[in-house]
Amino acid sequence: MAMEITQALLAAQSPDTQTRTAAEASLKQFQEQNLPQFLLSLSVELSNEQKPPESRRLAGIILKNSLDAKDSARKEYLTQQWVSVDPSIKFQIKESLLRTLGSSAAEARHTSSQVIAKVASIEIPRKEWQDLIGKLLGNVTQTFAPGFLKQATLEALGYVCEEVAPQDLEQDQVNAILTAVVQGMTSAEPNSDVRLAAIRALYNALDFAQQNFENQVERNFIMKVVCETAVSKESAEIRQAAFECLVAIASIYYDYLEPYMQTLFNLTAEAVRGDEEQVALQAIEFWSTLAEEEMERQDDCVALDELNSPVLHFHFIDKALESLVPMLLETLLKQEEDQDQDDTVWNLSMAGGTCLGLVSKTVGDKVVPLVMPFVERNIAKADWHSREAATFAFGSILEGPSVEKLSPLARSGFEFLLSAMKDQNSHVRDTTAWTLGRVFELVHRPASGDPIVNEKNLPGIMTVLLESIRDVPNVAEKVCGALYFLAQGYEDAGPASKALTPYYESIIAALLSTADRVDVSNVRLRASAYETLNEVVRCSYAPETLNTTAQLLQEIIRRVIQTVELQVVSSDDKEKQSDLQALLCGVLQVIIQKLGSSEGKSVILQAADQMMMVFLRVFGCRSSTVHEEAMLAIGALAYVTGADFAKYMSEFYRFLEMGLTNFEEYQVCSISVGVVGDICRALDDKILPYCDGIMTILLKDLSNAMLNRSVKPPIFSCFGDIALAIGEKFDKYLIYAAPMMQSASEMCMHLDTTDDDMVEYINQLRRGIFEAYSGMLQGFKNSNSEIMIPYARSLVQFIEAVFKDNISDDLVTKAAVAALGDVADALGGGIKVLLANSSFYNELLSECLLSEDYTLKETAEWAHTLIQHALQS
C-alpha cells in the first residue's frame, strides 16, 4: 500500500489545522496517483473490525463520495472513473463491502449498505454484478443469520431499489426481493430492527412491484402485511414506516386501492386520533396524497373527455368526505404554543389544515357545509385554540369551491376577521392575517358585479391592515401578503383599478417602514415588504399615482446608494448587503417598467444616468444575487431608454461580459443572455462594436459541457436578437452559429421523451432554435437573404420533424410556424424548392388555424398568407 491509510484518515480529522491539512493532502495524492488501490484500501479499512471507528467512518464517506455526486457532470465523471478500474480490484472492493454488512459496528454496516447501492447503480444497468441480489437475499434467508446482518442487508436491498431503475432488474429478482422483504416485516420476525429495515426496504421497492400489484393474491398479501405492520405494538417508528408505504401505494397503485379503502380509512382514523404524532402525520399524508392523485386524475379526465377516459377515478375523497372532514377538523385544535413563530413547524394542526385544503380543491363546493358549522361553533370561544382553528379551517377551504359559493361567506365574515386582527393572542392574529390574504387572493374579484371588497368596506380593511402591519414580525409578514393580493386583484380591473389610489401613498410609507424595522432578526419580513411594494406599484393606476411613484424611485435610489456605502467587515455583513441590494434592484426594475410604459417615461429618462451609475456601483460589490437583479433592472432600463442606452455600454460591457462567463452561477449567465437581447432591441445596429466579444462568449458557452443546459435555449434566441439588430453584418457569425443550431436540432430529436423534465428542456431548446432562425431570416431579409438558403432547408426539415413527434407545446408550435412564415417572407419564391414534394406545412397550418390559442391562430394566418403569396410568385 502506498501509505498507512489508517493514520492518514485519523489525522484528517485532527483538530490541529496543520496536521489535518497535511493528511488531506496525502489522501488526495494517494487518490490521484493510484485510484484503484486507494478505493481498495478504503473498502478494506471499512471492513476491518480491528480498525478505529473514526477511520472506518471517514473511509466509508470518502468511498461513497468517490462513486456519486449531486452535480450530474461530476457524477458521470465518477461513474466513468469506476468503470475504468480493473475488474479484479472491483471484485475485491465489492467483496469487502458485502463482508462489512456482517460487521459488529452499526455505522460501518450502514455505510456499507449505502456504498453497495452506489456501486449497484453503476454496474447493474451495465449487466454487471449480476449475483449481487442473490448474495443479499442469501443473507436474509439464512436460518441462523444474526439479526444485525439481516437488518443491514435489508437496508442495502432498499438502497439498491432506490438507486436502480425498475427496468434494470429481472422480474424473478423483484419477486425474490419482495418475498424476502415482506417476510422480514411479518410478526414471525422476532427482531424489531429487522422489521423496520424490511418495511423501509419495501418502501424503496414499491416502484418495482407493478406486476405483483396486478396479481390479486400477491397484492392482497402485501397489503395485509403492510396494514398489520401499521398497527404493530413494537414501536412508533415501525408504524410510521408502514404508513409511509401506504402513502407511496396511494400514489403509485391508486388503481388497485378500492377493495382496501374501508380498512385504510379505519387505520388512518385510529392513527390520527390516538397514535403518536409521527405516525398520525403519515396517516394524514395518506389522505393528502389521495387528494393530489384525484385532482390530477380529474384534470386528465377533463382533458380526455370523462366518458371515454381510460383514467380510473374512484372519487375516494368524495365518498369519505362526511367522515374525513370531521377527523381533519379535530386535528386543527392540536396546535403548538409557538407554531406561529416558525413556518417550518410541521405538526398535526398544520398537516390537517394542509390536507383540508387539498380535500377542498378536490371536491369543491361540497366541503363548505361540512366545515362552516365548525367555524361558527369555534370562532368566538374563549380558548384561543378554538378561535385559531376556526379561522384556519375557513382559510383552508378558500381554494376549490366556487367564488359564488364563497363570496357571501367572505363578505359576511369580513367584520369578524378584521376584529380578529386585534385578538389578544398572536396565533389568532397570525392565522387571521393569512386567511385575509387567501380571501383577497381567491375570492376578491373587483371587476365582478358584486365584489366582496367595495367602497363601503375598503376603508375599514385598509385601516386594519395598515395598523396590523406594525404587529409582531410573523403577523406583519402575513399582512404584507394580504396587501399583496389585495393590490393584485385590482390589476386590469377596469374602473375599479383606481380603488386603492387614495391609499397608495400610505401603503408605500407603511411598507418602507416595515422594511426598515429594527426588531426583525428574520430577513423574511423585509423581503415580504419589498415584494409587496413591487406588486402595489405594478398594479397601481398609473396616471393618478405617477408623482408618488416618481418620489419612490428617488427614495429607492437613495437606499441603494446607502447599501453601497455600508461598511462590510464580515461575511454576515456581506450577505445582508447583498440581500438588501437585490431587493432594492428588484423594486427599481418594477418602477422602470411601470413608469416606462406610461406617461411617466420622462421620469425614467431623467433618472437614467443616476440609476445606471448606481447599478454599476452595485456590480462592484460582486454578489451573484445582486448581479441577477441589477441585470434584470438594466434590461428594463435599456428597453425604456432605447438607442440612448448606447452611452452606457462602454462602462457596462465588462460587467455584462462577467455575467455571460459566469458558468458556476448559471442563473446569472442566463439572465445576462436575456439582457443582451434587451440591449439588441434597444440599440439595433449600435450594438455592433460589442458583437465580436458577445458572440465569442456565447459560442464558447454553447460548447461548454459544464454550463447548465437551461442556459443554452436562451443563447440560441439571443443569436436571433443579434442578427435582427445588426442585419447583414451578422454574416461573419453565421458560419459558426448555424452549424451549432443544426447540431442542436438533431440532438433534441434523439433525447429521452419519457422524462417530463427532459421534454420541457427539449421544448425550450426547440423554441430557442426557431427564434434564432427567425431573427436571422428577418435580419438578412432586405439585403442578403440568399445567404440563408442553405440553412433554410435544415430549418424546414426540423419544423416537419417537430410537427410529427407530438411532444411540442403551443409556444414551440407558434415559434415553428413563425419561422416557417419568416422563410417565406425572407426567401419569397425561393421557398418553392424547399416545400416541393412536402405537404406537412398544410397540415401544420390547418391545425393551428383551428387552435383556441388566439396568438397561435393569428401567427398561422400570417404565415399562411406569406407562404401562399410566395408559392404563387
ZASE-756704 format. One record per residue: z, x negated, y negated of N, C-alpha, C in turn. Coordinates in steps of 0.1 Angstrom, whole numbers, plus 5000, padded with zeros to 4 digits. Atoms other than C-alpha are relative to their C-alpha. Last residue first. Layout:
REM residues N
ZXYZXYZXY
...
***
This chain:
REM residues 873
500650085011442954494655498849925006
501249945005443654774680499349914990
500949984989446254574700498650064996
500550134995447954454669498950015011
500950055011448254804654499449875004
501249915000449654944687498949954990
500850044988452054654689498750085000
500650135001453254704653499149965011
501050005010453755074657499349874998
501149934994455655034690498850014990
500750104991457954764675498750075005
500650115008458954994646499149915008
501149945007459455294669499349904992
501149984990461555074693498850064993
500750134997463654944664498850025009
500750045012464355304653499349875002
501149915001465355414688499149964988
500950054990467655114691498750085000
500650135004469255194658499049955010
501049995010469655564667499449874996
499650105010471355504700498950004989
499149935010470655824719500549914989
498650045001467755654736500750084990
499249894995464455834744501549984998
500349895008462455594723500850125003
499350025012464155304741499850124990
498549984997462955434775500849994987
499849864997459355464762501550035002
499949935013459555114746500250155002
498850045008460554954779500150084987
498849944994457955154799501349974992
500149855002455155064775501250075006
499649975014456254704774500050154997
498649985002456154684812500550044986
499749865005452454754814501550024997
498649975000451054404818500350144994
499549974986447554304828501550025001
501149964991446954174792500650015014
499749884993450154164772498950055009
498650014994450053794762500350135007
500050084988446253804757501450005007
500849934989446454104734500049915013
499149944990449353954714499250065012
499750104990446953724695500950055011
500949984988445754034677500249905011
501049905002448754004653499250025013
501250054994450653684660498850104999
500450135004453553734636498649965005
500150015015453954114636499549864997
501249925005453054154673499949984985
501150074995455553874683498750074995
500250115008458154024659498749925005
500649965012457854354677499749894991
501449964996458554194710499250054988
500850124998461554014694498550035004
500350065013462854344681499149875001
501149915006462454504715499749944986
501250024992464454214731498850084994
500550135004467154234704498749965007
500449995014467554604709499449874995
501249924999467754564747499450014986
501050094995470354294742498650075000
500250115011472454514719498949915005
500949955011471954814743499749894989
499549895008473454634773499150034988
499950025014471454434798500750124993
498650035003472254444835500249994985
499149895002469054634846501549964998
498850034992467054334861501250104997
500049964986463654464851501349985007
500249854999463954464813500250045014
498849945004465354104814499950165001
499050034990462453984834501350074997
500349924988459954154811501049985011
499749865003461654014780499750095012
498649994999461553664796500450154997
499650014986457853684803501550035002
500549874995457153794767500550015015
499249905006459253494754499750145007
498750014993457553244777500950124996
500249964986454153364764501350005008
500049865000455453344728499850055015
498749964997456252974732500150165002
499550054987452752854735501350055004
500749944988451653094707500549945013
499249924991454352994682499350055013
499250104994452352724664501050065010
500650044987449752994658500949895007
499649924988452053144632499549955013
500450084988451652864607500350075013
500650135003451853014572499449935012
501050005012452953374568499349874998
501049895001454553434602498949984989
501350065000456253094608498950114997
500050115008459753214598498649944998
500149965014459253554612499949894991
501349935002458353414646499950054986
501250105000461153154644498750074997
499950085013463853414634498849914999
500349915011462753654662500049924987
501449985000462753374688499550084988
500650135004466253274679498550024999
499950015014467353644680499449864995
501049915006465953674715500149994984
501350054998467853364726498950094993
500150115009471153484711498649945001
500149955013470753824728499849884990
501349945001470053664761499850054986
501050115000473153434758498650064997
499850075013475453724748498949894999
500549915011474053934777500149944986
501550004998474553644802499450094988
500550125006478153604788498550005001
499850005015479053964794499449884994
501049915005477453944829500150014985
501350075000479553634836498950094994
500050105011482753814826498749934998
500149925013481854114848500049904988
498850025008481253894879499850064986
498949914994478654034903501349984992
499949875007475753904881501150095006
499449904991476153544892500250134992
498650005000473653334871500650125008
499550044986470053294881501549995000
500549914990468253474852500549975014
499349885000470553304827499450115010
498750024994469152964837500850145001
500150014985465553054831501450005007
500649884995466253174796499950005015
498949915000468552874789499550145005
499150044990465652644798501250105002
500749974988463252834776500949965012
500049854999465652824747499450045013
498649964997466252454752500150155002
499850034986462452394754501550045004
500749904991462152584721500249975014
499249884999464852384701499350095011
498750024994463452034705500750135004
500250064987459752094699501349965007
500549914990460652344672499849945014
498949984991462752104651499550085012
499650134995459751944633501250025010
500950054989458152284629500549885006
499250004987461152434610499249935011
499350134999459452344577500849985013
500850104993457152634583500649875002
501349974997459952884573499249895008
500950115004463052724559498550025004
499750055014465353034559499049904996
500349905010463853214589500249954986
501549985000463852904610499650104989
500550125007467552834601498550014998
499650005014468653184610499449894992
500849905007466653174642500350014986
501450065001468252844652499150104993
500050085012471653014644498649934998
500349915011470953284670499949924987
501449954999470653004696499650094988
500850125004473952844684498550045000
500250015015475553184685499249894995
500849895005474753204723499950004985
501450024999476152854729499150114996
500650055013479652884715498550005001
500149895010480853104744499449964987
501349944999480052824769499850114990
499849874995483052614758498750084999
499849905010481852264750500050145006
498649975003482452014777500350114990
499449924989478952024791501450044998
498650054997477551914757500650095011
500150094989473751964756501449965005
500649934989473952274734500049915013
499149904995476352094711499550075012
499050074992473951804708501150095006
500650044988471252044697500949925009
500249894991473552194672499449975013
498749964994474651864658499850115009
499650114990471051734653501350045007
500849984987470052074638500449895010
499649884993472852054612499350025013
498650024995472151704601500550115009
500050114990468451744598501349985007
500449954987468952084581499949895011
498950024990471151964553499550035014
499550135000468351904527501149975011
500850114994466652224538500649865000
499250064989469452474529499349875006
499250105006467652544496501049935010
500550144997464952704518500949904992
501450014995466953034521499649855000
500750115007470352974503498550005002
499750015014472353294511499049904993
500449875006470853384545500249994985
501449995000471053014555499550134993
500550085011474653004543498450005000
499749935013475653304564499449924989
500949885001473853154595500250074986
501350065002475652814590499050124998
500150025014478853024587498749934996
500349885007478253154622499949994985
501549974997477952804636499750134993
500850085009481252724618498550025003
500049945014482853024635499249924991
500849884999481752894670500050074986
501450034998483052544663499150124999
500450065013486352664651498649975000
500149895009486652884682499649964986
501449955001485752574702499950134991
499649865005488952394694498750074997
498749964993488152094717500450144995
500249954987484452074707501350055006
498649984994485052034670499950075013
499850104989481551894661501450025006
501149994990480352204641500249905012
499849884992483752224623498950015011
498850024992483651864611500250125009
500350094989480051914600501249985009
500849924991481052214579499749915012
499049914993483852004564499250095010
499250094991481351724555501050095008
500750034987478951994541500849915010
499649924989481452144516499449955013
498650024998481151884488500450075014
499850144999477351864488501549975004
500450054987477052234496500349855001
498850044992479052374467499649915012
499250105007476152384442501249955007
500550144998473952554468500849904993
499150074991476252864467499549865002
499150085007474252984437501049925008
500650135003471453094460501049914992
501450024997473653384473499649864997
500550085010477053424457498549975001
499949945014478053724477499349924990
500849874999476853604512500050064986
501450035000478153254505499150124999
500350045014481553394496498649964999
500049885009481753584529499649964986
501249924995480853264549499850134991
501150075006483453074528498750075004
500049965014486053334539498949944992
500449865001485153284575499950054986
501549994997485352914571499550144999
500750055012488752934555498550015002
499949895010490053154584499349964987
500749884996488752914611500050104988
501450035000489852594593499250125003
500449985014493252744587498549984999
499849855003493752784625499550034985
501149924994492252434631500150154997
499449914989494552264607498950085005
500450034987493351964586500850085011
498850004993495251994553499849995015
499450135000492151874535501350005008
500650094989490452184546500649875001
499449954987492852374524499549925011
498650064999491852164494500750045013
500250144997488152254500501449935001
500450014986489152624502499849855004
498949974992490952604469499749985015
499150115002488052444451501250015009
500650114992485752704466500949884999
499849984986488052974453499549895008
498550014998488152844417500350015015
499750155002484352794416501549985004
500650074989483853154430500449854999
498950074993486253324406499549905010
499250085010483553434381501149915006
500950105005481153534409500849914990
500150104990483953724427499249884994
498750064998484853924396499949885010
499850105011481153984389501349935001
500750134997480854144423500249904990
499250125003483454404414499449875003
500150035014481054694411500849874996
499849895009480754694449499949954985
500949894997479854484478500150124991
501450044999481354164466498950105003
500550005014484554334456498649965000
499849875007485354434492499450004986
500949904994483854134510500150134993
501450045003485553884487499050105005
500249975014488854074489498549964996
500149855002488654074527499850034986
501249964994487953694528499850154998
501150035009490653624504498750055005
500049915010493153804526498949984990
500549874994492153604556500050104989
501450015000492553284535499450135006
500549995014496053394528498549994999
499849865004496953454565499450024986
500949924992495453114575500150154996
501450025005497252934547499050095007
500149935013500553094558498649984994
500049854998500152994594499850074987
501349964994499052634584500050155002
501050015010502052584561498650055005
499849895010504452714586499050004990
500349884994503052484613500150124991
501450004999503152184590499550135006
500549975013506752254581498550015000
499749865004507652284617499450034987
501049924993505851954625500250154997
499849994985508051784599498950095006
499350124995507851644563500250015015
500049994985505351874546500749875006
499650134994506051914509500250025015
498750004993504152224497500349865006
499150095006501352164473501449995006
500650135000498652314495501049894994
499950054986500852614501499549865001
498650034998501252674463500249945014
499750135007497552654458501449965003
500650104992497152934485500349864993
499150024989499753144466499449895009
498850075004497953114433500849965012
500450135003494653214450501249914996
500250064987496453514464499549864998
498750024994497753614430499949935013
499450115007494253574414501449965006
500850124997492653794440500749884994
499650054987495454054436499349875004
498750075003494654084399500649945013
500350135007491054154409501249924997
500550094990492254414434499649864994
498850044992494354584408499549905010
499250095008491354594384501249955008
500750135003488954734410500949904993
499050114997491255004424499549864996
498749985007489455304409501049905003
500149985015485855204417501350014993
500350125009486855054451499950034985
501149945007488555344469499649914988
499749955013490755134492498750064994
500249855000489955094529500250074986
501349974994489454714528499750154999
501150045009492354664504498650045005
499849915012494854864525498949974990
500549874997493554694556500050094988
501550014997493954344543499450145002
500650025013497454424529498550005001
500049865006498354554564499449994986
501049934992497354214579499950144994
501350045005499354044551498850075008
500249965014502454244559498749964995
500349865000502054204597499850054985
501449984995501753834594499650144999
500950055010504853814573498650035004
499949905011506754044597499049954989
500949884998505553834627500050104988
501250005008506853504614499250135001
501249974992510353574628498850014991
500250124992513153404608498750015009
500849984989512853674581499849865007
499149974988515653704557499350005013
499450134995513653514530500950035012
498649994996511253794524500649885005
499150115006508053674507501450015005
500550134995505653874530500949894995
499650014986507754184523499649875006
498550024999507454134486500549985014
499850145004503654104489501549965000
500550094989503554424510500249854996
499149994989505654614484499749905012
498850065004503554504455501049995011
500350155001500354594473501349924996
500150054986501754934482499849855000
498650004995502955004446499949945015
499250125006499554904432501449995006
500650134996497655134456500849884995
498950084994500055434453499549865003
498850005009497855644429501149905005
500250075012494755534449501250004991
499050115001496055654483499949934986
498649954999494255994481501149894998
499350035012490955854468501550025001
499950145001489255854502500949954989
498650034997489856234504500349855000
499249985012486556294486501549965003
500649915010484656144516501050014988
499549864998486856004544499550094989
501249914999484855674547500550155002
501350075001488155484552498950105003
500749965012491155714545498649934999
500449864999492555694580499150044989
501250004992492755314578499450145001
501150055009495255344549498750015008
500249905010497655554571498849964991
500749894994497055314600499850124990
501350054995498055004581499250125004
500850015012500955184563498649965003
500249865004502455284597499150004988
501049944991501954924610499750144996
501350065003503754784579498950065009
500449935012506555034587498649954995
500649874995506754894622499550084988
501350034993507254544607499350135005
501050035011509854674583498749975006
500449865005511854824613498949984989
500849934990511854484630499650134996
501450044997512754304598499250075011
499950124992515754514587498649965005
499049994989514754774561500149875007
498950105004512854694528501150005011
500650144998509654854542501149894997
499750054987511855164545499449875003
498650034999511755244508500349925013
499850115010507955214505501549964999
500650124995507555424537500349884991
499350054988509955694526499549865005
498650045005508455734491500849945012
500150135006504955724506501449964995
500350104990505656004531500049864993
498850024992507256224504499949895010
499050075009504356174480501349975008
500350145002501856254509501149934991
499050084993503556584519499849854998
498649965001501956814494501049905006
499550035014498656634487501550044999
500649935011497956634524500749974987
499550065012498656434556499250064988
498549994999498256664586500649934988
499450134996494656734576501550015001
498549985002493357094577500749875004
499749885008489557094573501550014997
500049874992489156744587500450114990
501349935003488156444564500050145007
500149945014491856324562498750084998
501449995002492156284600499850074986
500350005015495656154608498550004998
500149865004496256234645499650024986
500649914991495855904663499850144996
501150064992496555614640499250115007
501050045009498755804615498749955007
500549875006500755974642498849974991
500849944989501055634661499450134994
501250084999502355464629499050065010
500849975012504855744624498749935000
500649874998505955684660499250054988
501050024990506555314654499250135002
501150075007508555394623498849985009
500549905009510655644643498849944992
500949924992511155384671499350114991
501150084995512555134646499050085008
500950025011514655394627498849925005
500749875003516155514660499049984989
500949974989516955164671499250124997
501350075002518355084637499050025011
500350094989521055354639498749934999
499150115001522255514607499849905011
499050004990519155724605500949885000
498850045007517255694572501250015010
500250135006513855684588501349954993
499550104989515055984608499849864995
498550005001514556194576500649905010
499750075013510856104576501549994998
500350144998510556194613500449924987
499050064991512256524608499849855001
498849995008510056624578501249935008
500050105011506956504596501450004993
499050114997507656704628500149904989
498749955001505957024616501149905002
499849955013502756844608501550054999
499950115010502856634639500450054987
498750064996503456944662500349884990
498949915005500757144644501349935003
499849995015498356844647501150094996
498950085006499056764684500250034985
498749974993497057034702501249934993
499749865002494057024678501450045005
499450005014494156644678500450144997
501049985011493556674716500750004986
500249865004496056524741499150014988
500349924988495456174753499750144996
501350044997497155944727499750075014
500949975011500156104710498549965003
501149914995502156124742499050034989
500750054988504255804737498950105004
501050115003505255884701499249965012
501049945008506956214712498949894997
500849914991508756044741498950064992
500850084992509955764718499150085009
501150055009511256014692499049915009
500849895004513256194719498849964992
500949964988514455874735499150114996
501050114998515755744701499050045011
500949985011517656074694498849905001
500849884999519156074728499050024989
500950014989520255714728499150125001
501350065004521655764693499049985011
500150134993524356004707498649944996
499250105006524956284682499849865005
498750024994522056494693500849894993
498949995010519356604669501449975006
500350065013516156494687501250004990
499350125002517556554722499949954986
498750004995516656914731500849884995
499249905008513556934709501550005004
500050055014512056614724501050094992
499150125000512956714759500249954986
498649954999511357064753501049885000
499549955013508256884739501450065002
499350105008507556674770500850064988
499050064992506456924796500949904993
498949904998504557144771501149945009
499249965012502656834759501150105003
498750075001501656674792500850064989
499149954990498856934800501449934998
499149905006497056844767501150055010
500349945013495656514780501050114997
500049864998496056444818499850084987
500749954987495156074820499950155000
501550035001495955964784499250055012
500549925011499356134786498549984999
500149864994500055974820499450094990
501150014991499355634804499750145006
501250015009501755714775498750005009
500249875006504355824800498850014991
500649924989503955494819499750154994
501450054999504555304786499350085011
500849965011507655514779498549965001
500249864999509055464814499150064988
500949984990508455084812499750155002
501350055005510155054778498950045011
500449915011513155274789498649964996
500449864995513455104823499550094989
498949934992513454754808499550145004
500649914990510954504794501150065009
499149944990512154314763499250105008
500450044986509254124747500950065010
501149924994509454334715499649955014
500950094992512854184707499050085007
500150135007515254324681499049915007
500949995012514654684691499949874993
501450014997515954604726499150014988
500750085009519454514714498550005002
499450005014521654784729499149924990
499150115001519454834760500450004985
500350115009517855174765501149895001
499350124994518355394796499649884991
498650005005517655734779500749885005
500050035015513855684782501449994995
499950155002514255654820500149974985
498750054998515056024822500249864997
499249975012511756114805501549955002
500250105011509955934833500850024988
499550134995511556144861499849894989
498550005002510956464840500649875005
499650015015507256364837501550004999
500150135005506756294875500549984985
498950084995507956614889500149874993
498849935003505756854869501249935005
499649995014502956604868501450064997
498550045000502656514905500650034986
499249934989499356704909501549975000
500049865003497956584876500850085010
499149995012498856224883500250154997
498650014996497356244918501050024989
499149945010494056374905501550005004
499149904993492256294938501050074990
498949985010489256124922500950115005
499049914996486655974946501150004989
498650065003483655814929501050115004
499450054987480355914946501449954998
499550145000479556134916500549965013
500750084991477256434921500649865001
500449934988479456704906499349905010
498949974991481156474881499650065013
500149854998477956344864501050045012
500949984988477755964868499750145003
501250085002479155874833499050035011
500749955011481756154835498649934998
500549874996482756054870499250064989
501150024991483055684859499450145004
501150055008485255774829498749995009
500549885009487455994851498849954992
500849914992487655704876499550124993
501350074997488855464850499050095008
500850005013491455714838498749935002
500649875001492455754875499350024987
501149994990492955384880499350144998
501150085005495055354848498850015009
500549945012497255644859498849934995
500849884996497655504894499450074988
501250054994498755164879499150125005
500950055011501255334856498749955006
500649885007502555534886499249964988
500949944990503155214907499350124993
501350075001504555034876499050075010
500749945012507355294876498649944999
500349864997508355184911499350084989
501250004992507954824900499650145005
501250045009510454874872498750005008
500449885007512855054896498849974991
500849924990512954744919499550134992
501250074997513954504890499150085010
501049995010516354764876498749935005
499850105010518454804908498750004991
500050144996517855124927500349914988
498850054994519055484920500049855003
498749935003516855694898501249925005
499949985014513655484897501450054996
499850145006514055374933500250014985
498650054996514655734945500249864994
499049935008511655854925501449955004
499950055014509455574938501050084992
499550145000510255644975500149964985
498650004997509856024971500649864999
499349945011506555994953501549995003
500050105011505255744979500850064988
499050114996506255975008500149914988
498749945001504356264991501149905003
499549985013501456044984501350064999
498750075001500855895019500750044987
499049964990498056115031501449954998
499649865000496156074997501050045011
498649985003496255694994500550155003
499349974987493055595011501450054998
500849904992490655604981500750045013
499849865005493255424959499450115009
500349904990492955114980500350144997
501150054991492754824955499550115009
501250045007494754974926498849975009
500449895009497355184944498749964993
500749914991497554904971499450124992
501350064997498454654944499250095008
500850005013501254874931498649955003
500549865002502354934967499350014987
501149984991502554554973499450154998
501250085005504654514942498850025009
500649915010506854794956498949934993
500749894993507454574987499350104990
501350054995508154274966499350105007
500950035011510854464947498649965005
500449875005512454584979499049994989
500949964990512654224992499450144996
501250085001514154104960499050055010
500849945010516654394960498749934998
499950065013518054254992499050084991
499650145001518854345028500149954986
498750025005519054725027500449854997
499250104993515354765030501349994994
498649945000514055085013500949915008
499749965013510654925002501450064999
499550125007510454745035500550044986
498750034994510155085053500649884993
499049905005507355175029501449985006
499750025015505554845035501050104995
499150115002505954885073500349974986
498649974994504655235074500949884998
499349925010501755155050501450035005
499750085012500554865072500950084991
499050104996500855075104500449924988
498749934998499055375089501149905003
499549965013496255145077501450075001
499550125007495854985111500650034987
498950054992495555325128500749884993
498849915002493355475101501249945007
499549964987490855185101501350074999
501049904996489255155066500450065014
499749875006492454985055499050115003
498849954994491854715080500550134994
500349944987488254665070501350065006
500849895002489354615033499750075014
499749904989492254385042499150134999
500750034988491154065024500050125010
501550015004492154174989499249985013
500649865001495554265004498550014997
501049984989496353905015499350144998
501250095003498153804983498950025010
500549975014500554104985498849914997
500849884999500854045023499450044986
501350044995502053695016499150125002
500850075011504753824993498749955005
500549905009505854065021499249954988
501149924993505953785046499550114991
501350075000507853545023498950085006
500450015014510553805017498749934999
500649865003510753885055499550004986
501349994993511053505063499450144996
500950095007513853465037498650025006
500549935012515553775052499149914992
499850095011515753615087499450064987
498650015004516353865115500249924987
499950135005512653975119501449984995
499850084989512754295140500249854996
498650014998513154485108500449915012
499349904993509454425102501549975001
499449905009508054205075500950105007
498950075007507253905097500850094991
499050034990505154125120501349944993
499349874998503254245089501149995010
499349965013502453885080500850135002
498950095001501453775116500950044988
499149984989499254075121501349924999
499349875003497754045086501050035011
499050025011496953675092500850134998
498950084995495453745126501049984990
499249924991493254025113501249935005
499349905008492053815084500950085009
499050075007491153535108500950094992
499050024990489253785130501249914995
499249884998487453895099501149985010
500549914990486253545091500950125002
499349994988487453395058499450105010
499950144994485353275029500850005013
501250034992484153625020500149875007
500149934987487653715009498949975009
500749885002487753434982499950085014
501349994993490353164987499450144998
501050105005493153074963498650025005
500149995015495453384966498949914995
500749885003494853405004499850024985
501350024995495853035007499150134997
500750085010498953104986498549975004
500149915012500053385009499249924989
501149914997499353165040499750094988
501250075000501452885025498850105002
500250035014504353125018498649934999
500549875006504053245054499749994985
501449974995504252885065499450134995
500950095008507252805043498650035004
500049965014509153105057499049924992
500849875001508153045093499950044985
501450044997509352675090499150134999
500650075012512552785073498649965002
500449915011513253035100499449944988
498949985009513152775128499550094989
500250075012510352825154501150034990
498750065004511752945187499849924987
498849924997509053195196501349944994
499150074991506253025178501350085003
499849934987504253295161500749935011
499449875002504653175125500350075013
498650025004503952805132500850134999
499250064989500952885153501449984996
499649894991499653105125500849965011
498949935007499652805102500550125008
498750095000497752595127501150084993
499450004987495152875133501349925001
499349874998494652925096500650005014
498849985008494052555091500750135003
498849974992491652505120501350034993
500249874993488452545099501250035009
498749964996489452265076500150135007
499250114995485852255063501450055003
500049994985483352545060500749885006
501050104995482652445024500050005015
501449955004484352765011498949915005
500449884992487352655033498750054995
500650034987487552305018499550125007
501250085001488152344980499349995014
500949945010490452644980498749924999
500849904994492052505012499050064991
501050074992493052184994499150115007
501050075009494752394967498949935008
500949895006496352624993499049944991
500949954989497852325012499050104995
501050104999499152194978499050035012
500949995012501052514972498849905001
500849874998502552525007499050024989
501050024990503552155003499250135002
501150085006505352224970498949985010
500749915010507452504987498849934994
500749894993508352295017499150084990
501150074994509351994995499150105008
500950035010511552224974498749935005
500749875004513252375004498949974990
499949995015514152025018499250124996
498749935003514752055056500250024985
498950085006511051985061501350074998
498849994992508952195085501249914994
499649864999506252275060501350015008
499049985010506151895053500550155000
498750044995504351845086501150044990
499649904990501452055074501449965006
499649875007501251845042500550105011
498750035007501351515062500450134993
499050004989498551645085501449984994
499849864996496451735054501150015011
499349935011496851385039500450145005
498650055000495951215073500950084989
499349954988492851435076501549965000
499749865003491851355040500750065012
498850005010492150985047500450144998
498950044993489851025078501350004992
499449904992487451225058501249965008
500450024986486950955031500750115009
499050084992487451104997499649995014
500650134997484251234980501049905007
501150004991485251594983499549865004
499449984986488551524966498950005010
499250124997486851374935500550015014
501050104995484251654935500749875004
500549964987487151904933499049905006
499050034989488851704906499650055014
499950154999485751714884501049965011
501250044993485252084890500049855003
499849954986488852154879498849965009
499150094993488351944848500250035015
500850134999485252144838500949905007
501049994989487152474846499249875002
501350025006490252384825498950005011
500449875007493252524843498649994994
499750005014493452224867499650134994
500249885007493552154904500349994985
501049914993493451884930499650124992
501250084997495151584913498950085007
500850015012497651824897498749915002
500649875003498851924932499149994987
501049974990499351564942499350134997
501250085003501051474909498950045010
500649965013503551764914498749934997
500749874997504151684951499350054987
501250034992504851314943499250135003
501150055009507151424915498849975008
500349895010509351634938498849964992
500849904992509351374966499550114991
501350064998510551104941499050105008
500750025013513351324929498649945002
500649875005514351444964499249994987
499249935009514951074975499350134996
500250045014512950955005500850094991
499150105004514250975041499949964985
498649945001512751315049501049894994
499050104994509251165043501450054997
499649964986506751455038501149925006
499649865000506351425000500650045014
498749995007506251045001500550145001
499050074991503551055028501350014993
499849904989501451305007501149955010
499349885005501851084976500350105011
498650045003500850774995500850114995
499350014987497750955008501449964998
499749874995496751054973500750005013
499049955009497050694961500450145004
498850054995495150564991501250054991
499749954987492250794983501449955005
499549864999492450714946500350055014
500149964986492350344948500450145002
500650114991491950164915499750045014
501450045004492250464892499449905009
500949894999495250614909498649974997
500249984986497050284913499050115003
500850114995496550214876499750015015
501449975004497850564867499049895005
500549894992500950504888498550034996
500250054986501550164872499450115009
501250095001501050304836499749955014
501149915001503550594844498749925000
500249934987506050334856498850095000
500650114991505650114825499750075013
501450035004506050424802499449905010
500849884996509250544821498549974997
500150004985510950194820499050115004
500850124995510150164783499850005015
501549995004511250514774499249895006
500450115008514650494793498550004997
499749965014515550844805499649894991
498950075006513850744838500250054986
499149895004511551004855501249944992
500749915008508650764859500850114994
500050065013511150514873499250094990
498649985005511750744903500049944986
499849865002507950774910501450034994
500849965012507450404905500250144997
499350055012510350324929499250044987
498749935002508950554956500649954987
500249885008505350414951501350084997
498949934995506050054960500150134993
498750015008502649924952501150085007
500250095011499049874966501349984992
500049925012500050005000500049914988
***
